[in-house]
Amino acid sequence: MSRAPAQEDDGSPIDDVAVEALQRALASEHAALWAYSLTLAFIPPDWATRARADIEAHKTLRAQVTQTLSEDLGKRPVSAQPAYTPPQPVVDAASAGALLVVAETDTAAAWRSVLERSTVDQLRSAGLKAMIDSTGRVAFWRAVTDRAPVIPVFPGRG
């Protein structure tokens, strides 16, 4: 994500609705990183290689959003929670993969919200790219956990 300008295209500051959407996207990135960290203990080595690459992608997004919020917009970025409650217990590779499907679905929805709630072209473009990247990640996790359709019909729609 490239750094977002602190003003909308018409010169006015980014509105609170867009900032809140960006904060929710950051919160989803925190949650996704927690989910990936948990699942590494349960997934096979070939999945773990992919998971580690996905972790790096989420870390990069998290850093970029944090910088945009704090430096460009002068806002305090939302903090990560100490822990999150998975929708079901993670006890094996299948349940770990299912958690990653949920995490990526949630991040895609959060980035779609940024796209829908901002009028700043640069921020909308970053939101679209993040949503597309998350859709690619969720497709992998849906495929390895035998979920259909592999690619969500409407990415970011939960």
C-alpha positions as CSV (number, residue, x, y, z in Angstrom):
1,M,0.0,0.0,0.0
2,S,1.5,3.3,-0.9
3,R,1.1,6.1,1.6
4,A,-2.3,7.8,1.4
5,P,-2.5,11.6,1.1
6,A,-3.9,13.4,4.1
7,Q,-6.5,15.1,2.0
8,E,-9.2,14.1,-0.3
9,D,-9.0,15.0,-4.0
10,D,-11.0,18.1,-3.5
11,G,-8.5,19.4,-0.9
12,S,-10.6,18.6,2.2
13,P,-9.2,16.3,4.9
14,I,-10.0,12.6,4.7
15,D,-13.3,12.2,6.5
16,D,-13.9,10.2,9.7
17,V,-15.8,7.5,7.9
18,A,-12.7,6.7,5.7
19,V,-10.4,6.9,8.7
20,E,-12.6,4.5,10.7
21,A,-12.6,2.1,7.7
22,L,-8.9,2.2,7.6
23,Q,-8.7,1.6,11.4
24,R,-11.0,-1.5,10.9
25,A,-8.7,-2.7,8.1
26,L,-5.7,-2.4,10.5
27,A,-7.6,-4.3,13.2
28,S,-8.3,-7.1,10.6
29,E,-4.6,-7.2,9.8
30,H,-3.8,-7.6,13.5
31,A,-6.3,-10.4,13.8
32,A,-5.0,-12.1,10.7
33,L,-1.5,-12.1,12.0
34,W,-2.6,-13.6,15.3
35,A,-4.5,-16.3,13.4
36,Y,-1.5,-17.2,11.2
37,S,0.7,-17.4,14.3
38,L,-1.7,-19.8,16.0
39,T,-2.1,-22.0,12.9
40,L,1.6,-22.5,12.3
41,A,1.6,-25.1,15.0
42,F,-1.0,-27.2,13.3
43,I,-0.4,-27.0,9.5
44,P,1.9,-29.3,7.4
45,P,5.3,-27.9,6.2
46,D,4.1,-27.2,2.7
47,W,1.2,-25.1,4.0
48,A,3.6,-23.4,6.5
49,T,5.8,-22.1,3.7
50,R,2.7,-20.4,2.2
51,A,1.6,-19.2,5.7
52,R,4.9,-17.5,6.4
53,A,4.7,-15.7,3.1
54,D,1.2,-14.6,3.9
55,I,2.4,-13.4,7.4
56,E,5.0,-11.2,5.7
57,A,2.3,-9.7,3.4
58,H,0.1,-8.9,6.4
59,K,3.0,-7.4,8.3
60,T,3.8,-5.1,5.4
61,L,0.2,-4.0,5.1
62,R,0.0,-3.5,8.9
63,A,3.1,-1.3,8.8
64,Q,1.8,0.7,5.9
65,V,-1.6,1.4,7.4
66,T,0.0,2.3,10.8
67,Q,2.3,4.8,9.0
68,T,-0.6,6.2,7.0
69,L,-2.8,6.7,10.1
70,S,-0.1,8.0,12.4
71,E,2.2,10.1,10.2
72,D,-0.1,11.1,7.3
73,L,-3.4,11.5,9.1
74,G,-2.2,12.3,12.7
75,K,-4.4,9.5,14.1
76,R,-3.6,6.9,16.7
77,P,-3.7,3.5,15.1
78,V,-5.8,0.9,16.7
79,S,-3.8,-1.6,18.7
80,A,-3.8,-5.4,18.4
81,Q,-5.8,-7.3,20.9
82,P,-3.8,-9.6,23.2
83,A,-5.8,-12.6,21.8
84,Y,-8.8,-13.3,19.6
85,T,-11.5,-16.0,19.8
86,P,-11.4,-18.3,16.7
87,P,-14.9,-19.3,15.4
88,Q,-14.0,-23.0,16.2
89,P,-11.2,-24.6,18.2
90,V,-8.0,-25.1,16.2
91,V,-6.9,-28.7,16.8
92,D,-5.5,-29.9,13.5
93,A,-4.6,-28.8,9.9
94,A,-8.2,-28.7,8.7
95,S,-9.4,-26.4,11.5
96,A,-6.2,-24.3,11.2
97,G,-6.9,-23.9,7.4
98,A,-10.5,-23.0,8.2
99,L,-9.4,-20.3,10.6
100,L,-7.2,-18.8,7.8
101,V,-10.1,-18.8,5.5
102,V,-12.0,-16.8,8.0
103,A,-9.1,-14.4,8.6
104,E,-8.6,-13.7,4.9
105,T,-12.3,-13.3,4.3
106,D,-12.4,-10.8,7.2
107,T,-9.5,-8.8,5.8
108,A,-11.0,-8.8,2.3
109,A,-14.2,-7.4,3.8
110,A,-12.3,-4.7,5.8
111,W,-10.4,-3.6,2.7
112,R,-13.6,-3.6,0.6
113,S,-14.9,-1.2,3.3
114,V,-11.9,1.1,2.8
115,L,-12.5,1.0,-1.0
116,E,-16.2,1.9,-0.5
117,R,-15.8,4.6,2.1
118,S,-13.0,6.7,0.7
119,T,-13.0,9.2,-2.0
120,V,-9.2,9.5,-2.1
121,D,-8.0,7.7,-5.3
122,Q,-4.7,6.6,-3.7
123,L,-6.5,5.2,-0.7
124,R,-9.1,3.5,-2.8
125,S,-6.4,2.0,-5.0
126,A,-4.5,0.7,-2.0
127,G,-7.8,-0.8,-0.6
128,L,-8.5,-2.5,-3.9
129,K,-5.0,-4.0,-4.1
130,A,-5.2,-5.3,-0.6
131,M,-8.7,-6.8,-1.2
132,I,-7.4,-8.5,-4.4
133,D,-4.3,-9.8,-2.6
134,S,-6.5,-11.1,0.3
135,T,-8.8,-12.8,-2.2
136,G,-5.7,-14.6,-3.7
137,R,-4.7,-15.8,-0.2
138,V,-8.2,-17.0,0.7
139,A,-8.4,-18.9,-2.6
140,F,-5.3,-20.9,-1.6
141,W,-6.7,-21.7,1.9
142,R,-10.1,-22.6,0.5
143,A,-8.4,-24.9,-2.0
144,V,-6.2,-26.8,0.5
145,T,-9.2,-27.2,2.9
146,D,-11.5,-28.4,0.1
147,R,-13.9,-25.5,0.2
148,A,-15.9,-24.5,-2.8
149,P,-16.0,-22.2,-4.5
150,V,-12.2,-21.7,-4.2
151,I,-12.5,-18.0,-5.3
152,P,-15.3,-16.2,-3.5
153,V,-18.1,-15.0,-5.9
154,F,-18.0,-11.5,-4.3
155,P,-14.7,-11.0,-2.6
156,G,-15.0,-8.9,0.5
157,R,-18.6,-9.7,1.1
158,G,-18.1,-12.0,4.0
